[in-house]
Each structure stands twice: as structure tokens, then as C-alpha cells.
Amino acid sequence: MAPIPPEIERYAEEHTTPHDELLAELARETYASMDCPQMLTGPVEGRFLQTLVHVAGARRVLEIGTFTGYSALSMAAALPPGGRLDTCEVSETHAEVARRYFARSPHGDRITLHMGPANETIPRLDGEFDVVFVDADKTGYPEYYELVLPRLSARGVIAFDNTLQDGRVLEGGELDESTRAIAELNDRLVRDERVVVAFLTVRDGVTLVRRSA
Ligand SMILES: C[S@@+](CC[C@H](N)C(=O)[O-])C[C@H]1O[C@@H](n2cnc3c(N)ncnc32)[C@H](O)[C@@H]1O
């Protein structure tokens, strides 16, 4: 079940500021050459993440799950001079594409790509994060949550992607491992008194989490 009807998705995209030519080229290459191109966030969610970085006045962004670099480049464009984005990736095939586009972007020098499992990379990074975008292996989300929550700046926000799992989180019965992990996290987040949660039906579900006052 696609959570949002395709014609609504199309309408939203038509009424979102289009991506620039570099991101358009990146999207074309990703769709032409990658096994799961739909992992790329795309224009609507890309602009959403960029706006989040902008309104948060973020100087430090952490991304978990680079893929070919679309969301990293979208967010980096909203960083102020001196701002930094750290992004974590395990696949050299994906990272090779991302690196090429980071090198061509005027914002690419703000991005550091860390190869290796995110749960090993995050503890090695210094400081606090203003925006964290979690978009990697779904079974890892609970661990990423506990790793990044103590590292969130006072006004920081975590955005979890794919929290609808194509609507499968609503299904009863036997769930696949990723959907079960996400469904359990969704239930846990809304009960967690440490945080305030806004569950958005953007694309495949984006859950925003910030610290409680
Ligand atoms: C959904 S894609 C990310 C999409 C990307 N944010 C974008 O907008 O184009 C998920 C990525 O996470 C990577 N990944 C999977 N497990 C990981 C892990 N344990 N640590 C870091 N990256 C991981 C995958 O190789 C894949 O490239």
C-alpha cells in the first residue's frame, strides 16, 4: 500500500521548488544505475530537510545513510559558512557516486563522508548535532536513537525516515524485521517522556523528535 496516492505525490512535487541541475543529474544517474533508486529522498523530502536545517539554524548535521548523496547535498545547501555535515555509509558502490557529486557541488566541502557502520562511526564524532537525519538500515534505528539523543543540541531535532514503511506499520500479523523494528520504535517514541514527537506523512513517513522542555 503506497501511503500517499501517486497523484498527491505528483501534485506536491509540482508545487515544490525544483531541485538544481546537479541534483537532477544525480537523481538521473541514481535511477539509471542503482538497484534500489527509490531510496533517494527526492525533491519534496529534500526541500523539507533543507528547510529544517535552515529554520533550526543548524551548524552541525548528522546523516545516517548517505546512499548517492541527494539528501546530504540538499541539507548542506542550507548550512551557514563553517557549518558541517557528517554522513555515514557502508556501501562503497553508493559512496563512490556520492563523492563525485559532493566534489562538484559548491556545498560539498561542508560534507564529510564516513565509511563503516554508523553505530561505530557516531561515537567517534565530536560535539552535538542540531539536525540528525536517520535513513539507513531500519533495524538499526533504535540503536541510532539512543546514540544520538544524548548528543542532540538543546534545540536539536532528529528526523527518522520511512516510519510508515509503505503503510505496513498498520498491518497486523507477522511483520518483516524492518517493519517490526520501525513499528516498535514508533510506539516507543510516542511514549518516551524525554521527547516530543511529530509524525509527518511526508513521502514514506518522517518522524520529527526533539527533547521535551
Ligand atoms: C535509504 S538509503 C539513504 C538515502 C539517502 N539519504 C538519500 O536521500 O539519497 C540507506 C543507505 O544506508 C546505507 N546503510 C545501510 N546500513 C548502514 C549502516 N549500518 N551504517 C551506515 N549506512 C548504512 C545503505 O548502504 C544505503 O546507502
The ligand as a Gaussian input file, in Angstrom:
#p B3LYP/6-31G(d) Opt

LIG

0 1
 C       17.637000       4.802000       2.145000
 S       19.305000       4.888000       1.712000
 C       19.715000       6.544000       2.095000
 C       19.121000       7.532000       1.120000
 C       19.742000       8.917000       1.185000
 N       19.521000       9.511000       2.475000
 C       19.204000       9.777000       0.058000
 O       18.367000      10.618000       0.290000
 O       19.579000       9.567000      -1.084000
 C       20.075000       3.982000       3.010000
 C       21.601000       3.925000       2.936000
 O       22.072000       3.470000       4.208000
 C       23.209000       2.651000       3.986000
 N       23.387000       1.819000       5.192000
 C       22.799000       0.637000       5.485000
 N       23.198000       0.186000       6.676000
 C       24.072000       1.118000       7.165000
 C       24.830000       1.225000       8.367000
 N       24.780000       0.270000       9.314000
 N       25.615000       2.315000       8.543000
 C       25.670000       3.285000       7.581000
 N       24.971000       3.234000       6.428000
 C       24.186000       2.169000       6.216000
 C       22.864000       1.876000       2.716000
 O       24.013000       1.367000       2.092000
 C       22.144000       2.937000       1.889000
 O       23.029000       3.592000       1.019000

